């Protein structure tokens, strides 16, 4: 009892301190922005350009399709159909197969977004969502095959090696993390029936009966929801682009790169990579 009481008191003590620290950081950030408006503008413009020219057109179609498929009940159909495979292999519900397919074909951050939707709909537990995000939130094949293999290395034949190693690493991570949180007490009641297409179709038809929507309304909601999510992503991209630009202007990025150089240059890391790491490039 005494231990619990002391822990509770410590939490109460640390909450105002953490709040004060964040408040001070926010004030400093605003002052730095006021002092360096041109740097902030350049950072915001570069972040907006990356979002509008790359992220928005690359992810919007996948977001819309994923929303439509979820509203049509395909997630529940796949969940019942692939529960006997996903549960013993990755220790996640069958609905995780939908996240796996969409995540592997579209890339960041749609895997995490769909996982969050599954969690909101009570189709997976918190620990199962964490397991799913660990191996389904990865780079898109287009980025690895085109941007990296062709654009960066100039060798298209490397695309298969890069994508294969990337996906293999994710699958191995999913296999290893199947043991993560196995003593978690949260539980969702699911059907323990064997593999059955009939049962999966029954679940799909039941979903259609319970969620009748005109096609126009379904498409409109899917587009609106997808654009809202992408606007949120764009806000984060612009914010962090401004922060990185300010850190670079203050010389902090170069200082971090110098420290990394002392540690990693003996291992053969090129200087360009060391300067890009602190900025997240």
VOBA-1610 file (N, C-alpha, C; in pm, whole numbers, padded with zeros to 5 digits, always signed):
BEGIN
Unk+00083-00121+00000Unk+00000+00000+00000Unk+00086+00126+00000Unk+00193+00124+00082Unk+00282+00240+00091Unk+00349+00266-00044Unk+00390+00155-00110Unk+00455+00169-00242Unk+00362+00232-00343Unk+00235+00189-00346Unk+00137+00247-00440Unk+00113+00394-00410Unk+00108+00428-00280Unk+00085+00566-00240Unk+00199+00656-00286Unk+00324+00610-00265Unk+00441+00688-00305Unk+00447+00705-00457Unk+00412+00599-00531Unk+00410+00608-00679Unk+00308+00710-00725Unk+00191+00709-00660Unk+00084+00804-00696Unk+00128+00947-00668Unk+00195+00968-00554Unk+00243+01102-00518Unk+00348+01151-00616Unk+00435+01058-00659Unk+00540+01094-00754Unk+00478+01136-00888Unk+00375+01064-00932Unk+00307+01099-01057Unk+00246+01238-01048Unk+00181+01267-00935Unk+00120+01398-00917Unk+00226+01508-00918Unk+00343+01477-00862Unk+00450+01575-00858Unk+00507+01602-00997Unk+00522+01494-01077Unk+00587+01507-01207Unk+00497+01569-01312Unk+00365+01559-01295Unk+00274+01612-01395Unk+00288+01764-01414Unk+00287+01846-01307Unk+00304+01989-01326Unk+00441+02024-01383Unk+00545+01948-01344Unk+00680+01973-01394Unk+00688+01949-01544Unk+00632+01836-01589Unk+00632+01806-01733Unk+00552+01910-01811Unk+00440+01951-01753Unk+00357+02054-01818Unk+00432+02186-01829Unk+00507+02220-01724Unk+00586+02344-01724Unk+00696+02340-01828Unk+00762+02223-01841Unk+00869+02207-01940Unk+00815+02226-02080Unk+00700+02162-02111Unk+00641+02175-02243Unk+00597+02317-02272Unk+00547+02386-02169Unk+00505+02526-02186Unk+00625+02613-02220Unk+00736+02593-02148Unk+00858+02670-02173Unk+00912+02644-02314Unk+00910+02518-02355Unk+00956+02483-02490Unk+00868+02548-02597Unk+00736+02549-02573Unk+00644+02612-02669Unk+00671+02762-02680Unk+00696+02828-02566Unk+00726+02973-02567Unk+00856+03000-02642Unk+00959+02919-02615Unk+01087+02935-02684Unk+01069+02914-02835Unk+00990+02815-02872Unk+00966+02786-03014Unk+00899+02905-03082Unk+00800+02964-03017Unk+00731+03081-03075Unk+00827+03198-03090Unk+00910+03223-02989Unk+01007+03334-02995Unk+01107+03313-03108Unk+01155+03191-03123Unk+01250+03161-03231Unk+01184+03182-03366Unk+01056+03143-03378Unk+00984+03164-03504Unk+00968+03312-03535Unk+00941+03393-03433Unk+00925+03537-03454Unk+01057+03601-03496Unk+01167+03555-03437Unk+01299+03612-03466Unk+01348+03571-03605Unk+01310+03450-03650Unk+01359+03399-03778Unk+01243+03365-03873Unk+01166+03465-03916Unk+01048+03436-03999Unk+01084+03375-04135Unk+01198+03417-04194Unk+01236+03365-04326Unk+01270+03215-04318Unk+01340+03176-04213Unk+01375+03035-04194Unk+01248+02952-04176Unk+01155+03006-04098Unk+01027+02936-04075Unk+00950+02922-04205Unk+00949+03030-04284Unk+00877+03026-04412Unk+00938+02923-04506Unk+01071+02921-04515Unk+01139+02824-04602Unk+01111+02680-04557Unk+01114+02658-04425Unk+01086+02525-04373Unk+00943+02482-04401Unk+00849+02575-04380Unk+00708+02543-04405Unk+00683+02517-04553Unk+00749+02594-04639Unk+00731+02575-04783Unk+00787+02440-04829Unk+00903+02401-04775Unk+00960+02272-04814Unk+00872+02156-04763Unk+00820+02170-04640Unk+00730+02068-04587Unk+00602+02058-04666Unk+00545+02174-04703Unk+00423+02175-04783Unk+00447+02114-04920Unk+00562+02145-04980Unk+00595+02088-05111Unk+00606+01936-05106Unk+00672+01885-05002Unk+00686+01739-04987Unk+00550+01674-04969Unk+00463+01739-04891Unk+00329+01682-04868Unk+00244+01686-04993Unk+00240+01801-05060Unk+00151+01819-05175Unk+00199+01741-05298Unk+00329+01740-05321Unk+00382+01678-05443Unk+00408+01529-05430Unk+00431+01479-05308Unk+00469+01339-05290Unk+00365+01263-05207Unk+00344+01309-05083Unk+00262+01233-04989Unk+00115+01230-05031Unk+00059+01345-05064Unk-00084+01353-05095Unk-00123+01267-05215Unk-00060+01283-05332Unk-00101+01199-05446Unk-00066+01052-05429Unk+00039+01022-05351Unk+00079+00882-05335Unk-00015+00806-05242Unk-00067+00873-05139Unk-00145+00803-05038Unk-00296+00816-05052Unk-00344+00924-05114Unk-00489+00948-05119Unk-00566+00831-05183Unk-00525+00777-05298Unk-00601+00664-05354Unk-00607+00543-05260Unk-00496+00511-05194Unk-00494+00398-05103Unk-00582+00424-04981Unk-00582+00547-04931Unk-00666+00581-04817Unk-00813+00564-04853Unk-00852+00614-04970Unk-00992+00605-05012Unk-01035+00460-05029Unk-00952+00381-05099Unk-00985+00240-05122Unk-00994+00164-04989Unk-00900+00191-04898Unk-00901+00123-04768Unk-01028+00157-04690Unk-01068+00286-04694Unk-01190+00328-04624Unk-01313+00258-04684Unk-01319+00251-04817Unk-01434+00188-04883Unk-01442+00039-04847Unk-01328-00029-04853Unk-01325-00173-04822Unk-01365-00200-04677Unk-01323-00112-04586Unk-01359-00130-04445Unk-01508-00106-04426Unk-01563-00005-04495Unk-01706+00022-04481Unk-01792-00087-04544Unk-01738-00155-04644Unk-01812-00264-04710Unk-01803-00396-04633Unk-01724-00397-04525Unk-01718-00516-04441Unk-01615-00619-04482Unk-01527-00581-04577Unk-01427-00678-04622Unk-01331-00717-04509Unk-01310-00625-04414Unk-01220-00654-04303Unk-01271-00771-04220Unk-01402-00771-04193Unk-01459-00881-04115Unk-01455-01012-04193Unk-01478-01002-04325Unk-01471-01122-04410Unk-01331-01182-04404Unk-01229-01098-04423Unk-01090-01146-04417Unk-01056-01194-04277Unk-01110-01125-04176Unk-01082-01163-04038Unk-01126-01304-04006Unk-01246-01339-04046Unk-01297-01475-04021Unk-01221-01576-04107Unk-01193-01539-04232Unk-01130-01631-04326Unk-00986-01665-04287Unk-00911-01563-04237Unk-00768-01582-04213Unk-00730-01588-04065Unk-00828-01592-03977Unk-00799-01608-03834Unk-00714-01734-03807Unk-00744-01849-03869Unk-00663-01969-03843Unk-00518-01958-03889Unk-00488-01858-03976Unk-00350-01841-04023Unk-00279-01732-03943Unk-00343-01615-03930Unk-00278-01501-03864Unk-00257-01524-03715Unk-00349-01596-03650Unk-00339-01616-03505Unk-00218-01703-03468Unk-00199-01821-03527Unk-00082-01900-03488Unk+00051-01844-03539Unk+00049-01773-03651Unk+00175-01725-03709Unk+00221-01595-03642Unk+00133-01494-03634Unk+00171-01363-03582Unk+00102-01328-03449Unk+00013-01415-03402Unk-00062-01390-03280Unk-00141-01259-03287Unk-00203-01235-03402Unk-00292-01121-03422Unk-00421-01175-03483Unk-00531-01101-03475Unk-00657-01150-03533Unk-00649-01158-03685Unk-00742-01229-03744Unk-00745-01244-03889Unk-00758-01112-03962Unk-00820-01012-03898Unk-00831-00880-03961Unk-00695-00818-03988Unk-00592-00867-03917Unk-00457-00816-03940Unk-00407-00846-04080Unk-00465-00946-04148Unk-00425-00978-04285Unk-00458-00862-04379Unk-00570-00793-04353Unk-00607-00676-04433Unk-00503-00565-04417Unk-00460-00542-04293Unk-00357-00441-04266Unk-00226-00481-04333Unk-00194-00610-04328Unk-00071-00661-04388Unk-00067-00634-04538Unk-00176-00665-04606Unk-00181-00646-04752Unk-00174-00498-04789Unk-00257-00415-04724Unk-00259-00272-04756Unk-00126-00207-04717Unk-00073-00243-04600Unk+00053-00184-04555Unk+00170-00218-04645Unk+00173-00342-04694Unk+00285-00384-04778Unk+00275-00327-04920Unk+00156-00293-04965Unk+00140-00243-05102Unk+00138-00090-05111Unk+00109-00022-05002Unk+00098+00125-05009Unk+00205+00198-04929Unk+00254+00137-04819Unk+00361+00201-04742Unk+00312+00293-04633Unk+00411+00364-04571Unk+00382+00455-04460Unk+00276+00556-04501Unk+00190+00606-04411Unk+00164+00553-04276Unk+00032+00477-04271Unk-00010+00426-04387Unk-00145+00370-04395Unk-00161+00245-04308Unk-00052+00170-04287Unk-00060+00053-04201Unk-00102+00089-04060Unk-00040+00196-04008Unk-00074+00240-03872Unk-00214+00300-03866Unk-00255+00368-03973Unk-00389+00430-03974Unk-00498+00322-03973Unk-00481+00217-04053Unk-00582+00111-04056Unk-00582+00035-03924Unk-00463+00014-03866Unk-00455-00051-03735Unk-00531+00030-03631Unk-00517+00163-03636Unk-00590+00249-03543Unk-00740+00236-03563Unk-00785+00222-03690Unk-00928+00203-03718Unk-00978+00070-03661Unk-00897-00035-03675Unk-00935-00164-03619Unk-00949-00155-03467Unk-00858-00083-03407Unk-00862-00066-03260Unk-00987+00011-03218Unk-01022+00115-03292Unk-01141+00195-03260Unk-01269+00112-03275Unk-01270+00019-03370Unk-01387-00065-03392Unk-01386-00191-03304Unk-01290-00198-03213Unk-01280-00310-03119Unk-01259-00443-03191Unk-01184-00439-03300Unk-01152-00561-03374Unk-01017-00619-03334Unk-00945-00547-03250Unk-00818-00597-03197Unk-00791-00530-03063Unk-00710-00594-02980Unk-00673-00536-02851Unk-00557-00438-02870Unk-00523-00369-02762Unk-00411-00273-02769Unk-00281-00343-02805Unk-00254-00455-02739Unk-00129-00529-02765Unk-00127-00584-02907Unk-00240-00633-02955Unk-00247-00684-03092Unk-00223-00572-03193Unk-00275-00453-03163Unk-00250-00337-03250Unk-00101-00302-03251Unk-00037-00309-03136Unk+00107-00282-03130Unk+00187-00384-03210Unk+00147-00511-03200Unk+00214-00615-03279Unk+00197-00587-03429Unk+00074-00552-03468Unk+00046-00526-03609Unk+00130-00409-03662Unk+00135-00301-03587Unk+00208-00183-03633Unk+00357-00210-03647Unk+00408-00304-03570Unk+00553-00331-03572Unk+00600-00389-03705Unk+00513-00456-03780Unk+00560-00518-03904Unk+00474-00489-04027Unk+00372-00406-04014Unk+00290-00372-04131Unk+00302-00226-04172Unk+00377-00147-04097Unk+00394-00004-04128Unk+00532+00013-04191Unk+00540-00002-04323Unk+00670-00005-04390Unk+00672+00080-04516Unk+00788+00083-04582Unk+00803+00161-04706Unk+00719+00101-04818Unk+00680+00186-04911Unk+00601+00138-05024Unk+00692+00074-05128Unk+00641-00024-05204Unk+00724-00087-05308Unk+00768+00013-05414Unk+00683+00112-05445Unk+00718+00212-05546Unk+00841+00291-05502Unk+00847+00326-05372Unk+00961+00402-05321Unk+01089+00319-05329Unk+01081+00191-05291Unk+01202+00107-05290Unk+01248+00072-05431Unk+01153+00040-05519Unk+01189-00003-05654Unk+01229+00113-05744Unk+01166+00230-05723Unk+01193+00344-05811Unk+01286+00447-05748Unk+01242+00505-05635Unk+01318+00615-05575Unk+01455+00570-05526Unk+01460+00455-05458Unk+01588+00410-05400Unk+01675+00341-05505Unk+01621+00234-05566Unk+01702+00154-05659Unk+01743+00234-05783Unk+01647+00305-05844Unk+01675+00378-05967Unk+01728+00518-05938Unk+01654+00594-05854Unk+01689+00733-05830Unk+01818+00752-05751Unk+01837+00674-05644Unk+01954+00693-05558Unk+02076+00613-05604Unk+02054+00485-05639Unk+02167+00398-05675Unk+02188+00386-05826Unk+02085+00419-05906Unk+02097+00406-06050Unk+02109+00262-06096Unk+02059+00169-06017Unk+02067+00026-06051Unk+01930-00040-06027Unk+01845-00048-06129Unk+01710-00103-06112Unk+01709-00246-06059Unk+01815-00324-06090Unk+01818-00464-06045Unk+01828-00476-05894Unk+01871-00369-05826Unk+01880-00373-05680Unk+01743-00363-05613Unk+01640-00322-05688Unk+01508-00301-05630Unk+01452-00425-05564Unk+01467-00539-05631Unk+01415-00665-05577Unk+01487-00701-05447Unk+01620-00678-05444Unk+01697-00710-05323Unk+01656-00619-05207Unk+01640-00489-05236Unk+01603-00392-05131Unk+01464-00423-05078Unk+01367-00440-05169Unk+01229-00468-05126Unk+01220-00603-05055Unk+01289-00704-05109Unk+01284-00837-05048Unk+01340-00839-04907Unk+01455-00773-04888Unk+01515-00768-04753Unk+01428-00688-04657Unk+01365-00583-04709Unk+01279-00499-04625Unk+01157-00577-04577Unk+01089-00644-04669Unk+00970-00720-04633Unk+01005-00842-04547Unk+01117-00906-04578Unk+01159-01022-04499Unk+01189-00980-04355Unk+01255-00865-04339Unk+01283-00815-04203Unk+01154-00787-04127Unk+01055-00730-04196Unk+00926-00701-04131Unk+00855-00829-04088Unk+00855-00929-04176Unk+00789-01056-04142Unk+00859-01124-04025Unk+00993-01123-04025Unk+01068-01181-03913Unk+01037-01108-03783Unk+01025-00975-03792Unk+00990-00897-03673Unk+00852-00935-03623Unk+00758-00955-03715Unk+00624-00997-03675Unk+00624-01134-03608Unk+00707-01226-03659Unk+00717-01359-03599Unk+00778-01352-03459Unk+00877-01267-03442Unk+00943-01255-03310Unk+00849-01190-03208Unk+00779-01085-03253Unk+00694-01009-03159Unk+00559-01076-03133Unk+00538-01193-03189Unk+00415-01266-03155Unk+00413-01302-03007Unk+00530-01302-02944Unk+00538-01334-02801Unk+00526-01208-02714Unk+00524-01090-02779Unk+00515-00965-02703Unk+00377-00952-02639Unk+00374-00922-02510Unk+00248-00897-02440Unk+00154-01015-02436Unk+00208-01137-02436Unk+00120-01254-02440Unk+00042-01275-02311Unk+00084-01206-02202Unk+00011-01218-02075Unk-00087-01101-02056Unk-00110-01027-02164Unk-00204-00914-02156Unk-00345-00965-02122Unk-00412-00896-02033Unk-00544-00942-01984Unk-00659-00899-02074Unk-00637-00800-02159Unk-00745-00756-02247Unk-00778-00866-02347Unk-00907-00890-02365Unk-00949-01000-02452Unk-01076-00960-02525Unk-01081-00999-02653Unk-01200-00975-02734Unk-01256-01111-02774Unk-01382-01133-02746Unk-01445-01262-02780Unk-01457-01277-02931Unk-01399-01385-02981Unk-01406-01413-03124Unk-01450-01557-03146Unk-01503-01580-03264Unk-01546-01715-03298Unk-01423-01805-03314Unk-01428-01922-03252Unk-01317-02016-03260Unk-01344-02127-03361Unk-01438-02101-03455Unk-01473-02203-03555Unk-01358-02220-03653Unk-01344-02339-03714Unk-01237-02362-03811Unk-01256-02280-03938Unk-01156-02287-04026Unk-01159-02211-04151Unk-01286-02243-04230Unk-01359-02138-04269Unk-01486-02159-04337Unk-01520-02038-04422Unk-01530-02059-04553Unk-01571-01951-04643Unk-01716-01913-04616Unk-01798-02014-04583Unk-01940-01989-04555Unk-01956-01895-04436Unk-01878-01918-04329Unk-01885-01832-04211Unk-01838-01690-04244Unk-01734-01681-04326Unk-01683-01549-04365Unk-01787-01473-04447Unk-01854-01542-04540Unk-01959-01478-04619Unk-02077-01438-04532Unk-02108-01520-04432Unk-02217-01487-04340Unk-02187-01358-04264Unk-02061-01343-04220Unk-02020-01221-04150Unk-02029-01100-04242Unk-01989-01119-04368Unk-01994-01010-04465Unk-02137-00965-04491Unk-02228-01060-04509Unk-02368-01027-04534Unk-02433-00963-04411Unk-02394-01009-04293Unk-02446-00951-04170Unk-02403-00805-04156Unk-02279-00778-04195Unk-02229-00640-04192Unk-02309-00553-04288Unk-02337-00603-04407Unk-02414-00526-04505Unk-02556-00498-04453Unk-02614-00594-04384Unk-02749-00573-04329Unk-02748-00467-04219Unk-02641-00466-04138Unk-02634-00374-04024Unk-02586-00234-04063Unk-02518-00221-04177Unk-02461-00092-04217Unk-02501-00059-04361Unk-02630-00043-04383Unk-02678-00010-04516Unk-02649+00137-04545Unk-02581+00164-04657Unk-02548+00299-04697Unk-02561+00313-04848Unk-02618+00424-04896Unk-02616+00449-05040Unk-02472+00463-05089Unk-02448+00426-05214Unk-02313+00428-05269Unk-02253+00568-05265Unk-02336+00668-05297Unk-02286+00806-05296Unk-02240+00850-05158Unk-02319+00815-05056Unk-02281+00851-04919Unk-02154+00778-04877Unk-02143+00650-04913Unk-02024+00572-04878Unk-01898+00634-04940Unk-01906+00669-05070Unk-01791+00729-05137Unk-01756+00866-05078Unk-01860+00945-05050Unk-01837+01078-04993Unk-01768+01072-04858Unk-01814+00981-04771Unk-01754+00967-04640Unk-01610+00915-04650Unk-01587+00823-04743Unk-01452+00769-04761Unk-01355+00877-04807Unk-01398+00960-04902Unk-01311+01068-04953Unk-01287+01172-04843Unk-01395+01212-04773Unk-01382+01314-04668Unk-01290+01266-04556Unk-01308+01142-04513Unk-01225+01087-04406Unk-01079+01078-04449Unk-01055+01037-04573Unk-00918+01022-04623Unk-00849+01157-04631Unk-00919+01258-04682Unk-00859+01391-04696Unk-00830+01451-04558Unk-00921+01430-04463Unk-00899+01480-04326Unk-00773+01420-04266Unk-00755+01289-04283Unk-00636+01223-04230Unk-00510+01275-04296Unk-00516+01296-04428Unk-00399+01345-04499Unk-00366+01489-04461Unk-00468+01570-04432Unk-00442+01706-04385Unk-00372+01704-04249Unk-00414+01612-04161Unk-00345+01596-04032Unk-00199+01557-04052Unk-00176+01463-04143Unk-00039+01422-04173Unk+00041+01540-04229Unk-00022+01617-04317Unk+00045+01735-04372Unk+00083+01836-04266Unk-00004+01855-04167Unk+00028+01946-04057Unk+00153+01903-03982Unk+00164+01773-03954Unk+00283+01723-03885Unk+00408+01738-03971Unk+00395+01710-04102Unk+00510+01723-04191Unk+00561+01867-04193Unk+00470+01963-04204Unk+00510+02104-04209Unk+00571+02147-04076Unk+00509+02106-03964Unk+00561+02142-03832Unk+00705+02093-03813Unk+00728+01964-03843Unk+00862+01910-03822Unk+00962+01961-03925Unk+00913+01999-04045Unk+01003+02061-04143Unk+01053+02196-04091Unk+00964+02271-04026Unk+01003+02400-03966Unk+01102+02378-03852Unk+01074+02280-03765Unk+01163+02252-03651Unk+01302+02213-03701Unk+01308+02125-03801Unk+01438+02080-03854Unk+01513+02196-03919Unk+01439+02282-03990Unk+01502+02399-04054Unk+01561+02492-03950Unk+01490+02515-03840Unk+01540+02600-03733Unk+01662+02538-03665Unk+01658+02407-03642Unk+01772+02338-03581Unk+01894+02344-03672Unk+01870+02331-03803Unk+01980+02341-03899Unk+02038+02481-03901Unk+01951+02581-03897Unk+01995+02721-03897Unk+02077+02754-03772Unk+02038+02691-03659Unk+02110+02716-03533Unk+02239+02636-03522Unk+02265+02547-03618Unk+02388+02468-03616Unk+02380+02341-03533Unk+02261+02312-03481Unk+02247+02193-03395Unk+02258+02065-03477Unk+02202+02066-03599Unk+02210+01948-03685Unk+02356+01914-03716Unk+02437+02017-03746Unk+02578+01994-03777Unk+02653+01941-03655Unk+02618+01991-03537Unk+02684+01944-03414Unk+02654+01796-03390Unk+02527+01758-03409Unk+02490+01617-03391Unk+02561+01530-03495Unk+02570+01582-03621Unk+02639+01507-03727Unk+02787+01489-03694Unk+02848+01590-03631Unk+02990+01580-03593Unk+03011+01471-03489Unk+02920+01466-03391Unk+02929+01362-03287Unk+02910+01224-03348Unk+02811+01213-03438Unk+02788+01084-03506Unk+02910+01045-03590Unk+02975+01147-03650Unk+03093+01119-03731Unk+03206+01057-03650Unk+03226+01108-03529Unk+03331+01054-03442Unk+03302+00907-03409Unk+03174+00876-03389Unk+03136+00739-03349Unk+03129+00643-03468Unk+03083+00692-03585Unk+03050+00600-03695Unk+03146+00604-03813Unk+03224+00711-03828Unk+03318+00718-03941Unk+03416+00602-03943Unk+03466+00556-03826Unk+03558+00440-03829Unk+03495+00315-03888Unk+03361+00307-03890Unk+03294+00189-03945Unk+03263+00204-04094Unk+03308+00314-04154Unk+03292+00331-04299Unk+03168+00404-04343Unk+03096+00469-04249Unk+02976+00544-04287Unk+03016+00671-04361Unk+02957+00700-04478Unk+02993+00821-04554Unk+02943+00947-04484Unk+03010+01060-04501Unk+02970+01186-04436Unk+02830+01232-04473Unk+02786+01206-04599Unk+02652+01251-04641Unk+02542+01188-04557Unk+02558+01060-04524Unk+02457+00991-04443Unk+02457+01047-04302Unk+02575+01077-04249Unk+02585+01127-04112Unk+02516+01262-04098Unk+02526+01346-04199Unk+02460+01478-04192Unk+02310+01468-04215Unk+02267+01361-04285Unk+02124+01344-04314Unk+02048+01281-04196Unk+02113+01198-04118Unk+02046+01128-04008Unk+01981+01220-03907Unk+02052+01322-03854Unk+01988+01408-03753Unk+01864+01480-03805Unk+01861+01506-03938Unk+01747+01576-03996Unk+01636+01480-04039Unk+01661+01349-04027Unk+01561+01252-04066Unk+01545+01236-04215Unk+01646+01273-04294Unk+01638+01262-04441Unk+01667+01120-04486
//
